Amino acid sequence: LPPQEKFTPVKYFSIDRVFRNESLDATHLAEFHQVEGVVADRGLTLGHLMGTLRQFFNKMGISQLRFKPAYNPYTEPSMEVFSYHEGLKKWVEVGNSGVFRP
């Protein structure tokens, strides 16, 4: 069969504890939980990614989001995700994302 006929859309997600050697402040901890996900399908766009991220964060009660173009060596386009933190009275980064290159 041609390669196109063998393709199956997939969704993979992982959640795990991460430890980093960080200088501690109000927005950086040495230990936190990280969520990673990969969705593979044909015809997906940056708009699909943004919609998925909005839905994910909305389910956690985070509704004020902004997306900022970013550089990641393994995705293009790439975006950082920010949310407004009421306690800190500022926008803080809550995620990073991108579309894998073909």
trRosetta pair geometry for C-beta under 8 A, 3 or more apart (Angstrom, degrees):
i j d omega theta_ij theta_ji phi_ij phi_ji
1 5 4.4 -104 172 78 117 127
1 6 5.8 134 97 -52 123 90
2 5 5.3 91 63 5 76 102
2 6 7.8 -150 99 -7 43 89
3 6 5.8 -63 -154 33 41 110
3 7 7.2 56 152 -42 69 93
4 7 6.1 -38 -162 1 38 117
7 42 7.2 79 125 -43 149 109
9 39 7.9 5 -174 -179 94 76
9 40 6.2 -173 -145 96 53 67
9 41 3.9 22 -122 -98 113 93
9 42 7.6 -98 -78 6 101 71
10 38 7.6 13 104 108 98 95
10 39 7.5 -169 95 -146 52 42
10 40 5.0 16 49 48 85 104
10 41 7.9 -176 28 -59 43 75
11 37 7.2 -9 -171 -169 82 103
11 38 7.4 173 -149 89 41 54
11 39 5.0 0 -108 -108 81 79
11 40 7.9 -161 -72 24 42 64
12 37 6.7 167 90 -151 53 56
12 38 4.9 3 56 53 99 95
13 35 6.9 -10 -170 -171 100 91
13 36 6.9 166 -152 88 53 51
13 37 4.3 -9 -103 -102 84 92
13 38 7.8 -168 -72 24 49 57
14 35 7.4 168 86 -151 48 47
14 36 5.1 -2 55 56 92 96
14 37 7.7 -177 21 -75 58 52
15 33 6.1 16 -177 177 92 110
15 34 7.3 178 -146 86 51 43
15 35 5.1 -13 -99 -101 83 76
15 36 8.0 -178 -76 22 40 64
16 33 7.0 179 96 -148 20 73
16 34 6.4 -20 64 57 68 85
17 31 6.5 -2 -174 -169 103 95
17 32 7.5 169 -149 93 62 24
17 33 5.7 -47 -95 -96 55 68
17 34 7.8 108 -143 14 12 79
18 31 7.2 163 83 -149 50 49
18 32 5.8 -19 58 67 96 71
18 33 7.1 132 10 -125 86 18
18 34 4.5 41 -20 -10 133 121
19 30 6.3 12 -155 155 72 80
19 31 5.4 -14 -102 -97 72 78
20 30 6.1 -147 67 -151 60 51
20 31 8.0 177 23 -74 66 34
21 30 7.0 17 -111 -133 26 98
22 28 4.6 -140 164 161 137 115
22 29 6.8 78 69 101 140 16
22 30 5.3 -162 41 -90 93 59
23 28 6.6 48 77 95 59 140
24 28 6.2 -155 -131 96 33 85
24 29 6.4 34 -126 -118 89 44
24 30 6.4 -47 -76 -30 99 91
25 28 5.2 44 43 38 82 94
26 88 5.8 140 140 -100 141 123
27 85 8.0 -149 -94 -12 102 162
27 88 7.3 37 -63 -96 101 167
27 92 5.0 -157 -123 -143 126 124
27 93 7.4 89 174 40 129 79
29 32 5.2 119 70 -54 115 101
35 56 7.8 179 115 -176 154 138
38 100 7.8 30 -142 -29 102 132
39 44 6.8 145 110 -106 109 163
39 52 7.1 -145 -5 -103 153 168
41 44 5.3 100 70 -38 92 113
44 48 4.7 -100 -158 58 83 153
44 49 7.3 85 163 -44 110 82
44 99 7.4 -178 110 -129 106 113
45 48 5.1 115 53 0 64 95
45 49 7.5 -121 106 1 45 86
46 49 5.5 -51 -154 35 41 115
46 50 6.3 40 150 -19 70 103
46 77 5.7 5 -95 54 132 125
46 79 7.8 108 -158 -25 109 129
46 99 6.2 -88 -83 -34 73 133
47 50 5.7 -52 -144 37 33 110
47 51 6.3 34 156 -19 65 106
48 51 5.7 -57 -149 38 30 112
48 52 6.3 31 153 -20 65 106
49 52 5.8 -55 -149 35 30 111
49 53 6.4 27 154 -16 65 107
49 79 7.7 144 119 28 129 128
49 97 6.0 158 172 150 123 133
49 98 7.8 -2 -161 -163 162 7
49 99 6.3 -117 -43 -68 148 91
50 53 5.8 -55 -147 39 32 110
50 54 6.3 35 154 -21 65 105
50 67 6.1 -58 -117 -53 110 158
50 79 7.6 19 -85 50 90 167
51 54 5.7 -51 -145 35 31 112
51 55 6.3 31 156 -18 64 106
52 55 5.8 -56 -149 37 29 111
52 56 6.3 33 152 -21 64 107
53 56 5.6 -52 -145 36 32 114
53 57 6.3 21 161 -9 67 108
53 65 7.2 158 126 -170 105 159
53 67 7.8 105 83 -87 149 115
53 81 5.8 -141 177 -100 141 147
53 95 6.7 -173 -147 92 121 155
53 97 6.2 -92 -75 -42 137 163
54 57 6.2 -62 -144 44 26 101
54 58 5.9 30 157 -23 64 112
54 65 6.1 -146 -105 39 76 152
55 58 5.7 -54 -142 36 27 114
55 59 6.6 30 158 -22 61 104
56 59 6.1 -61 -160 30 27 110
56 60 7.2 9 149 -5 61 107
57 60 5.7 -63 -155 43 41 106
57 62 4.1 -71 176 80 97 108
57 63 7.3 166 120 -79 99 30
57 65 5.9 110 79 -70 157 131
57 81 7.5 -162 -53 162 145 138
57 83 6.8 -169 -168 -77 142 133
57 94 7.0 86 -113 114 127 143
57 95 7.8 -120 -69 -8 119 139
58 61 7.6 61 -173 -66 34 12
58 62 6.9 -102 -76 68 28 56
58 63 5.6 57 -111 -96 79 77
62 65 6.9 80 138 -64 96 95
62 83 5.0 -37 -171 -130 118 155
62 94 6.8 -172 180 173 162 174
64 83 5.6 109 85 -158 78 74
64 84 4.3 -35 113 25 141 105
65 81 6.1 -26 -158 -168 109 95
65 82 6.9 136 -158 76 55 50
65 83 5.6 -32 -95 -91 62 79
65 94 7.9 -90 -118 48 91 129
66 81 7.6 150 77 -159 47 48
66 82 4.6 -18 61 64 96 103
66 83 7.7 175 18 -80 74 32
66 91 6.4 -17 31 -146 131 140
67 79 4.6 -9 -170 -174 101 137
67 80 7.4 153 -157 76 52 46
67 81 6.0 -21 -102 -104 70 65
67 82 7.7 -173 -78 22 23 79
68 79 6.4 136 65 -160 39 76
68 80 4.8 -18 62 58 99 96
68 82 6.4 42 -9 -9 113 116
69 77 6.8 -70 -130 -170 92 111
69 78 7.1 86 -166 79 59 64
69 79 6.2 -54 -104 -102 33 69
70 78 4.7 -83 79 117 82 102
70 79 5.7 119 16 -137 99 15
70 80 4.5 98 -50 -27 139 88
70 96 6.6 -83 81 -141 161 94
70 98 7.7 -106 73 -70 99 110
71 78 6.1 100 -136 60 12 138
72 75 4.6 19 80 42 124 93
72 76 7.7 -155 64 -60 81 60
72 78 4.0 161 13 -115 101 154
72 96 6.9 127 -73 164 128 116
72 98 4.9 -133 43 -21 138 156
74 98 7.3 133 89 83 70 140
74 100 7.0 -28 150 -119 84 76
74 101 7.7 -132 177 7 45 98
75 78 4.7 113 93 -82 104 96
75 97 7.6 -101 120 149 166 43
75 98 2.5 113 122 120 147 133
75 99 5.6 128 -167 55 100 33
75 100 5.7 -63 -107 -83 81 39
75 101 7.0 -176 -131 -27 33 75
76 98 6.7 12 -44 -174 22 121
76 99 6.8 -61 80 70 31 85
76 101 5.5 28 39 -73 99 99
77 98 6.4 -145 108 -142 43 83
77 99 5.9 42 45 25 62 107
78 96 7.3 3 -180 -180 103 88
78 97 6.9 170 -156 94 62 45
78 98 3.5 -24 -106 -93 74 122
78 99 7.8 -136 -72 22 51 62
79 96 7.4 175 94 -155 48 48
79 97 5.2 -12 62 64 88 91
79 98 6.6 161 15 -79 63 64
80 93 5.5 -51 179 -129 116 111
80 95 7.2 155 -166 91 51 52
80 96 5.4 -25 -110 -104 64 73
80 97 7.9 155 -97 22 19 71
81 93 7.0 100 73 -158 51 65
81 94 5.4 -65 105 68 97 82
81 95 3.7 3 47 62 123 98
81 96 6.9 -140 11 -65 84 26
81 97 6.3 49 -31 -1 112 112
82 91 4.5 37 164 172 128 108
82 92 6.4 159 -151 77 82 25
82 93 5.5 -51 -94 -94 75 47
82 94 6.6 123 -131 10 24 85
83 91 7.0 168 85 -148 20 70
83 92 6.5 -27 62 60 70 76
83 94 4.8 18 6 -12 110 140
84 90 7.5 -150 -144 124 66 18
84 91 5.4 -44 -92 -92 61 68
84 92 8.0 112 -129 14 17 73
85 88 4.2 28 99 35 123 105
85 89 7.3 -56 91 -6 75 19
85 90 6.2 -5 50 63 97 58
85 91 7.4 144 7 -118 80 17
85 92 4.9 25 -20 3 126 120
86 89 7.1 18 -172 -74 31 53
88 92 6.5 64 61 -44 151 123
93 96 7.4 20 180 -57 118 84
